[in-house]
């Protein structure tokens, strides 16, 4: 006797196997937005809205370009290293026999980034500064191998309880490795102008961004799994664009005090590209239920996505108690709640291929830094604290940070008449975090388990003055 699979008979907690493994990459979070760009900014914990005095002010506060007294070019190289581990909760292991047991470590954990900035000071308009920056604030991601890709007929994937009997569904094809993967990079081009009115300076910058987005992930759409009776593994390769603006003000009420404020707004990135998916069909053959096994591939579907960018507001103060010492403090507010649900859709039919529920919360960051200058050298240190914007109910494993961030920073600089050489380091320790399973209408929504890790960042900057 041959019957169609009755999904309504499968226990809910077992039915949603793929829901457990398909929470796509968190594309914008505190770990995706680099907290600092440039060696001086990194070393001083990102407290730069009033303290910026080099071409990276194009990123921090365009009004601070007024503090630069000559034309110059800055090139920056950054290397980010992530050490993150994840262990599935017992609940997930019970639900999904395909998951790997024990501690899993994130792969491809080194990312290299580059930035460039130039400032031109017109000879007869010393109050006006013109700048151009090319930088990336997005350039990280993650790769995980969490599913036993050697699963075959001898090992079941999920149990099916129906007609008072337990059946064990398998797959007949080897599942893909490194099945959780997300990488995003965005380069922003920023033509900028600043004018010094005396006690007040104003700066404006245009933000034109080009972004690359690559995703490998299992599907989370239950209706698709029901219709195709199998596990669906997806890949997408997209490119996108976005526009926005950056406005800044710098107030100098006293010779040794500066107060800065910025507002940064960007339009949503609009992506287009190709989407592919493969169905690994369930296999079962007995007198009640017959499932065929095998796999089916569907390639090069035109797709699109729209990813919002939250706005950011910030203010800072820089104080020089003595001529060779600077103390700085910054406060930043980011509207992370803009990241509610993200959709990947078929470009031709507008049908949704994948939806990602994030439900982030708005958060603030506090940064502090110190710089001491002696002869042609400078020593710097700082820290920042940034609460984690994602909520435990929708936690996933695609970004290196998984907890509130407390980062410690340091740096050193050698400054000459023509060239400044700077180095900085940053260390963020997240510690252990336990995420409990979260269900909505008996569907699990998060990657429950134990998270552990840290992030380090090394930054080198060179500035040529002319």
N, C-alpha and C positions, 0 to 999 in steps of 0.2 A: 504494500500500500504506500503511495507517495502523496505527501501533503506539503503545502506551502508552510513556511515557518510562521508560527503565530507569535508575533512579538509581544502581544499583550499578556502572554503567559510567562514571559521571562521576568524574574524578580527585578524590580526597578534598580536596586543597588548593583546588580550584575549587568543589566542591560546597558548602562551608560559607561561601559569600559573606555570608550574613546573620549567621552567627556573629560575623563580624568587626565588624559594625556595630550590635550589639544589646546591648552590655553596659550595662544600665540604670544610672541615676544612683546613685552612691554616696550613700546617703541620710544616713548619719551618719559623719562623719569630722571630723578636726580643723578642716577648712574649714567644716563644717556647724555644729559646736559653736563658737559665738563664744568666743574665748579670754578675753574680758573683757566685763563689762557695767558701765556707769557710767563717767563721765569720770575719776574718781580711779583706779578699778581698771584702766582702759585705760592711763592715763599711767604707772602703776607696774608695767606688764608683767604684771598679774594676780597679783602677789604680795600677796594680800589676806587670807589665812586668819587671820592674826593682826593685820593692820594696818587692817582695815575699821572705820570709825567713822561711817558714815552709813547711811541706809536700805537701800542696796544690799547691806549685810551679810546681808539676807534671802537673797540669792543666794550670797554668798561663804562665810559662816559665821554661822548664826543666833545662835550664842552671842555674837557681837560686837555684837549689839544692846544688850548691857549697857553698852557704851561711849558710848551716846547719852544725853545728859542732859536732853532735852526732846522733845516731840512734834514731828514734822516730816514733810513730804512731798517726795519727789524725783521729778521727771520727766526722762526721758532720751531723746534722739534720736540715732540712729546712721545713718551712711551708709557703705556698703561699696562700693568700686569695685575691679573685677577686670580686669586686663589679661592675657589668656592667649592663646597661639597654639599651634597643633598642625599638624604636617606628617606625613602618612602615610609609613610606611616603604616602601622600594621593593618589599618583599615583598607588602605589602597592595595597592599599586598594580597589581602584576603579577596578583594573584589577582582583584581586583575592578575592572573597568573603569568602574564607576559612581562611584567615589570621585573627589572633586575633587583635582587635583594642586596642589602648592605649599603655601604657608603659609595656614592657615585661622585666623580670629580668632573667639573666643567673642563671641556677640551678647548683648544685654540684660545688660550687665555692671554696672549700678548697682542697688543694693538699699537700701531705706530701712526702718529698724526703729525701734520705739518701746517704751519700758518705763516702768513707774510703780511707786513704792514708798511706803508710809506706815508710820510707827511712832508708836504711842501710848504715852505714859508716864503711867500712872495717878497721880493726885495723892498718894494715901496709900499707894501701893505702889511706891516708887521703885526697888525691886529687880527688879520685874517689867516687862518690855517686851512689847507686843503689836504684831505687824506684819502687813502684807498686801502682797504683791508681785504684779504682773502683768508678766511679761517674756517675751521670745522669745529663746531660745538657738539656734533654727533659723529661718533666713529667707533662705537663699540658694539658688542653683541655677545652671543654665546652659542656654543655647540654642546649638545649632550647626547650620549648613547644610553638610553634608559630602558629600552625594550630588548628582550632576548631575541635577536634576529635569527637565531638558529632554530626557533620554534618550527616544528613539523608535525606529522601525524602522531608522533609518539608523545606529544605534550599538548594538553588542551589550553585554549586561550580563555574561554569563559564557559561557565556552566549554565545550562538551560534546564529549568524545572518546568515540566509540562506533563499533563496526563498522569500526574502522580509519579513520574519517573524523572531521574536526573540524566541528562545527556551532556556530553562534553564536546563543545565546538572546537575545531582545530583549523589551521590553515595548512595548505599544501605547498606553498611557496615560501622561500626564505624572505623574511621581512627586512626592510632596509636598515642599515646602520646609521648612526649619527642623525637620528630622525627628528630631533628637536634642534632646529638651527634658525638663528635670526641674526642678520647683520644689517646695519643701517649706517650710512655715511651721508653727511650733508655739508657741502661747501657753500659758504655765504660770501657774496661779493658786496662790499660796503663802501661806496663813494660817500664821503663825509666832509662837511664844512663846519668850521667853528669861528666865532668872532668874539673878541675880547672888548667889552664895553667899559672896562675899568674894574669896578668892584664885582661886576657880574659878567660871566661868559655864557654864551648859548651855543649848543652844537646840535646838528641834525645829520642823520645818516639814513640812507636807503639800504634796505636789506633785500637782496635778491639771491635766493637759495636754489641750488640744484642738488637733488638727493637721489641716492641709490638704495633700494630696499630689496633684500633677498630673504626669503622665508622657506623653510622646510618644516612641515608640521602635520600631524594627524588631524583629520577633520573632526569638528565638534557638532556638526548638524545631524541630530538624531534621525530626522526624516530621511536624510540621504542614506544613512547606515541601514535603516529599516528597508528602504527601497532596494538597496544593492546587496543586502545581507552579507556584509563584510566590513573589514577595516579599510578606511580610506586614507591614504597618505598623499599630501599635497606639496607642491612646490610653486613658488611665485617669484618672478624676477621683474621688478618694477622700477621705473624712474619717475621722478616728480619735480615739481617746481613750486616755489612760494615767494611771495613778496611781503614786505613789511617795512617798519620804520623804527628808528631809535632816536629819541630826543633826550638831551641832557642839559643841565644847568649847573654852573659852578659859581658859588658866592664866596667872596674873600673879605669878610668883615674886618679882619685884622691881618697883619703881615704873617702871623704864625698859625692862623686858623683858616681852613677851607671847608666848605660844606657843599656836597654834591647831591644831585638827585637825577634819576633817570626813569624813563618809561620805554619799554620795548614791546612792540606789538608786531605779530606776524600773521599773515593770512594762512589758512589751512593748506598743507601740501596736497596737491592733486597728482596722483600717480596713475600711470598706465603701463601695461606690459603684458607678459605672457604668464598663463596659469596652467599647470599640469596636475593631473592626479591619477593615481593607480588604486584600484580596488583589489584587495586581497580577500578573495571570497572565502566564506566559512565552508568547512567541509563536514558533512555528517551523512551517513548512509545506513539507515535501518528501516524496519517495516513501517514506522510512523512518519519519519521526516527524512527528506533527501535534500542535501545541499551539495553543490557541485565542486567546490574548491576552485583552484586555479586563480588567475588574476587577469584583470582587464585594465588597459592603459588608455587614457584620454589626454591628448597633448595639444599645446599651443592654443589655448582658449584666450582670446583677448579679454583682459580684465582691467579693473580700475579700483582705486581706493582713495579716500580722502582722510587725511590725518590732521587733526587740529593742532595748533600751536598755542599754548597758553600765553597770556600777556604777563609781563613781569614789571613790577614797580620796585624801586629801591632808593635808599638814601644813605649817605655816609658822611663822616667827618674825619678830617686829618688835622692833627695838632703837633706842632714842633715846639716842645718845651725848651729845647736848646737848639742851636743852629744845625747840629749834625745828627739830630734824633727826630724821627717821625713816628707818631702813634696814630693808628687808624682804626675805625670801627664802622661796620656796614650792617644795614638791615635790608633784606630782600623778601618780597612777597610774590608768590607765583600762583596763578589761577589754575592749578592742576585739575580742578573739577571739569575743565573743558574736555578732558579725556574720559568720556562716559562710555560709549560703545563705538567701536570702529568696525566698518564694514568693508569687505572685499567683494566686489560685484562683477558680474559678466558685463562687459562694456557694450555688448550688442542688445541684450535683453533686459538689463538692469536687475536680473535675478541675483539674490545674495548667495555668494559662494561660501563665505565664512563671516561670522560676526564674533567680535571679541568684546566682552563686557569687562570694563576696567573699574569704573566707579571710584576714581581717585579723589582725594581730598586736597583742598587748598592748604599750602604750607608756607612757612617763612624760614629764612636762613639768617643766622647771625654770624658775622665774621669779624675777626680782630687781627691786627698785624702790627709789627714793629720793625723799624729799619734804623740801624746805626751806621753812620758813615765816618770813615777815618782815612785820611790821605786819599788815595785813589781806589779805595775798597769800600764795600758795604756788606754788612751781615744782616740777615733778615730772619724773622720767625713769625708764626701765626697759627691760628686754628679757626675752624668753623664748626657750627652745629646745625644740622638740617634734619628735621623730622622726615620720616618715611612717608611719601604721599599715597602709596598703594595700601589697600585695606586687606587684612588677613583673609576675608571671605573670598577674595579673588586673587590670592597669591599664586605666582607661578615661578618658573626657574630660569627665565630667559635673560635676566640682567644680574650683574655681579652684586649689586647692593640689595639687601633684603631686610634692613633694620635701620633705625635712626642712625645718622652718620655723625660721628665726632672725628674730625680729621686734624692731624698735627702736621705743620708745614715748616720748612726751613729753606735757607738759600744763601748764596754768596755771589758777589759781583766784583769784577775788576773793570774800572772805568778809566779810559784814556781820552786824549783830545779827539781822536777820530773813531775809536771802536770801544764798545762796551761788551764784555763777555759775562754771561750770567748763568747760574745753574740753580735749580730748585728741586726739592723733593716733597712728596706728600704721602702720608700713610693714613688709611682709613680702616679701622677695625670694626667689624660688625658683630662679632661674637656669635654665640649659639642662639638660634631662635626656633621655637617649636610652634608649628602651625597646625591647628586642629581642623579636622574635616568640617566643611560647611556645605549644607544641603539646602536647595530651594525646590520645593515640591518633589522631594525625594531624589533630586538630581544633584550630584556633587559638583561643586563649582570651583574648587581650588586644588592646588597641589599641596596636600597636607604632608607633613613630615618634619624632619630636622634639617635646618640650614646652618651653615657655618662658613666663615670666610673673611677675607680682607682684600683691599685694593691698594696698590702703590702706583705712584706716578712720578716719573723723572722728566724734567723739562730743561732744555737748553735754549738760550736766546743769544743772538748776536745783533748788535745795532751799529750801523755805520752812519756817521754824521758828516754832512758836507755843506 
